[in-house]
Amino acid sequence: MTIRRGVASGVLATMIALPLQAQQAVQAPVESAPVITDRSRATLLAAAAIPGAGMPVVLRLQLRPGWHTYWRNPGDSGEPASVTVRVSGHEISGPDAWPVPERIDIAGIVSYGFHGEVDLVTTVPAAAMQRSSDVLQIEASATWLVCDKVCVPEKGHFALNVPAAGPAGSAAGKRDATPLYPPVLPVAPAMFSKMGQGWTLRVPAASLGARDTKVTQAYFFPERGDLIDHSAAQALHVSEGEIALDLTAAAPLPAARAPDEMRGVLAITRQGADGVRHLDHVRLVARPAIESR
Amino acid sequence: MSSSPIFTRRGTLLMGAGATALALPGVAFAKPQVGAAAPTFSGVGSDGKPHRLADYRGKTVVLEWTNHECPYVGKHYRSGNMQALQKDATAGGIIWLSIISSMPDSQGYVSAAQANDLTKARKAAPSAVLLDPDGVIGRAYDARVTPHMYIIDAKGALVYMGGIDSIRSTDLDDVPKAKPFVKDALKQLAAGQPIASAVTQAYGCTIKYKPTA
């Protein structure tokens, strides 16, 4: 089956569209010595520090085939990676930017995570980067869980020296100027309403783009881990103007804990007229629907 | 990154699997719910004896899903937290059943003799260890991880389900820092108080269930 990843091509377009000045500011990142186990290889990466801008520090995990690690919401098992970056006497906890996850189903129990190579970003705020020399010393300690048939907690300590960048234009400080961040997903507004033991999530078709193709599958990855039953099926209903997904609540929620917002990633599969399937991701910010009575 | 598992056949297999599990005798149709009758079960212990939930009517019963090779289970045994909970509970007349739902040749699967050796080696104090390699009891309770914890009151109602405590980690140092959900629930139950956190998020390793399709 051929799957085209819409996001990847979108990113390419963004990179090309950047002003030349910003592209020049993108320097090859510096990579730390690796921490290697039988299951994974981990390094820390950072690009040149840009004065006045936040700096992404990346924990890069390269997992052996069969192994996976977890998303910010790990789903029904596992645990997200944890990173502490130390720069100029500041301590920053991360990661704060995660790539889109996969749904990992093991005999009916669903977790959210990644196979292969994954970059987990911790952003060092500009304010934490006062320095006297032209080299920034970065240290990080990290823990991450890898699972295949068994689960193994792993950890590492990393050190990096990053040269300060030369003067850069205003565009250089922007997130898009560094390839270390995961692709910025388009944001789609959505609504949710109570439905039985859960919610129906409605997303206007207009905010999903590509109206010439039919949405054949959709899955919502919520950022919060206590909202939905991750292992339950999410029934998809496609109509002219919107798609709707039925979500099962994790457990009967007392009214006081009813969410006033649901954030997460929506994975959509579309079938084009040519029969080719496309996988796209959007970031969803859903608010309660106003009930009409 | 490989293609999303959305494209795998697992989703469809799963639906078939659910139907199969529901058709098994003795397995409740609905998911277990706090306040409702706990799913009945009958299992074989590592002591070679049958253990039926109905046998323990009149007593509080704790169910602990376990897999001795899971690092989350390891945290609670290496710290002595699990053994302490077991001893406190059984000393107070509570029945504590450790349940192993790992399928054969998977992580955590043990023979009866190995289960007994583990209990001895770890100085664990459950009332019994139930061997559930087909996952029948685990699926009936919708247990998903190790450790996944349940408390059933003397009348047979499920009064607690979820995590053993509040910190999702494999770090032994987190045990004293965490909110001990199970310990608190047992205390509240014994005092005739309502259980403050009756449904919590379980954390741990996926139970290594036998595929049901």
Boltz contact constraints between the chains, C-beta under 6 A:
constraints:
  - contact:
      token1: [A, 3]
      token2: [B, 3]
      max_distance: 6.0
  - contact:
      token1: [A, 76]
      token2: [B, 144]
      max_distance: 6.0
  - contact:
      token1: [A, 77]
      token2: [B, 145]
      max_distance: 6.0
  - contact:
      token1: [A, 77]
      token2: [B, 205]
      max_distance: 6.0
  - contact:
      token1: [A, 77]
      token2: [B, 206]
      max_distance: 6.0
  - contact:
      token1: [A, 79]
      token2: [B, 168]
      max_distance: 6.0
  - contact:
      token1: [A, 102]
      token2: [B, 4]
      max_distance: 6.0
  - contact:
      token1: [A, 102]
      token2: [B, 5]
      max_distance: 6.0
  - contact:
      token1: [A, 103]
      token2: [B, 5]
      max_distance: 6.0
  - contact:
      token1: [A, 105]
      token2: [B, 5]
      max_distance: 6.0
  - contact:
      token1: [A, 105]
      token2: [B, 10]
      max_distance: 6.0
  - contact:
      token1: [A, 106]
      token2: [B, 206]
      max_distance: 6.0
  - contact:
      token1: [A, 107]
      token2: [B, 209]
      max_distance: 6.0
  - contact:
      token1: [A, 107]
      token2: [B, 211]
      max_distance: 6.0
  - contact:
      token1: [A, 108]
      token2: [B, 14]
      max_distance: 6.0
  - contact:
      token1: [A, 108]
      token2: [B, 17]
      max_distance: 6.0
  - contact:
      token1: [A, 109]
      token2: [B, 144]
      max_distance: 6.0
  - contact:
      token1: [A, 109]
      token2: [B, 206]
      max_distance: 6.0
  - contact:
      token1: [A, 115]
      token2: [B, 2]
      max_distance: 6.0
  - contact:
      token1: [A, 116]
      token2: [B, 1]
      max_distance: 6.0
  - contact:
      token1: [A, 149]
      token2: [B, 107]
      max_distance: 6.0
  - contact:
      token1: [A, 150]
      token2: [B, 107]
      max_distance: 6.0
  - contact:
      token1: [A, 151]
      token2: [B, 71]
      max_distance: 6.0
  - contact:
      token1: [A, 151]
      token2: [B, 205]
      max_distance: 6.0
  - contact:
      token1: [A, 153]
      token2: [B, 71]
      max_distance: 6.0
  - contact:
      token1: [A, 153]
      token2: [B, 170]
      max_distance: 6.0
  - contact:
      token1: [A, 217]
      token2: [B, 6]
      max_distance: 6.0
  - contact:
      token1: [A, 219]
      token2: [B, 6]
      max_distance: 6.0
  - contact:
      token1: [A, 226]
      token2: [B, 201]
      max_distance: 6.0
  - contact:
      token1: [A, 251]
      token2: [B, 199]
      max_distance: 6.0
